[in-house]
């Protein structure tokens, strides 16, 4: 592999290809170039063994680590090139993450986001190569262990081989420290004690099955490509996955300022995730006593127009007017021809007095089919209902606290009231006012 028949001298003008691969135990990379005769010849080989922390990575993160390892190792050959070099990998999902066609999703694992940011300083094109044609496959599997090495995600890492080593650059330190009502140690403890998240962690480390039958694991299986296990916590992109025991504590702290549903959801989505988070937020806010008391009144329903009556005096609207100068008036309006009758009730507003005036009205215009009134005591009594039932009249009342439903009577009350007041104000004596 290292003889002059195999290796070639580096040519800055040649097409450069970097092929990488990751196995469960190591990383491998091959830097090669295409000569003038079109033959691809290797320039250098490199490989190393994964440390104990990197062996717990998901396979997609191992493959991404192999890319970063190869690019950093051959930095002097790849950086600052005007022509892009070819980056080959046999892990197809990395093409959409590191490809130039689209930006990396914010829901990708934060380690992949950091890798994408690092690769943005290089001019490259990423390509997929089948595992059978991957020249770095043997190097990743035949790598030799090393006592100490520089980690792929930090410039100077001296404790990666420690089982409890934590990467301080991960999002969980920025999301949890000082911004949640639980400590990072508490979150790690509850994550470790939750049986569902223990199963999720096992799948993240060893690979997800094509299908899961456990209903509790299905939400995690649907977003399995976005999950990662870092620093003792399960992450979905930049969001912390919360175990069940901490749901209520987190939601209570989140709603301490009593924001609305939309803003509370946005605040939750920016920090953490758990299955059914939207429904949990809606249920919590809907049952909050403070929010219920401060909730604005629902919008008024649109007005429904009365059906136009088929003939005159088919439906009449009645209402009281006054008192004006100690007198109360009964106003009756026909809904068809807008005929108005005004009866001076003096001070009598009882049901019996109203029935007497209505009998006088019906003696001249006939018995109406419908009478519409408000919920006044004179119209809502048993005696008035008996009067309507005896004469075959349908009595309808307007809704409580909604006078516009009897708008036909209300509008003519204003007209009649103005007319009566104008007569009284233009009269010079009590006799003139009574005549008018």
GIPE-V410844 format. One line per field, one symbol per residue. ss: DSSP state (~ for helix, > for strand, _ for the rest). A space follows every 50 residues. Layout:
# GIPE-V410844
ss=???
This chain:
# GIPE-V410844
ss=______________>>>>>>>>___>>>>>>>>>_____>>>>>>>>>>_ ___~~~__~~~~~~~~~~~~~~~_~~~~______>>>>>___~~~~~~__ _________~~~~~~~~~~____>>>>>__~~~___~~~~~_________ ____________________~~~~~~_______~~~~~~~~~~_~~~~~~ ~~~~~~________~~~~~~~~_~~~>>>>__>>>>__>>>__~~~~~~~ ~~~~______~~~~~~~~~__>>___~~~~~~~~~~__~~~~~~______ ______________>>>>>>>>>>__>>>>>>>>_____>>>>>>>____ ~~~~~~~~~~~~~~~____>>>>________~~~~~~~~~___>>>>___ __~~~~~~~~~~~~~~~~~~~~~~~~___~~~~~~_
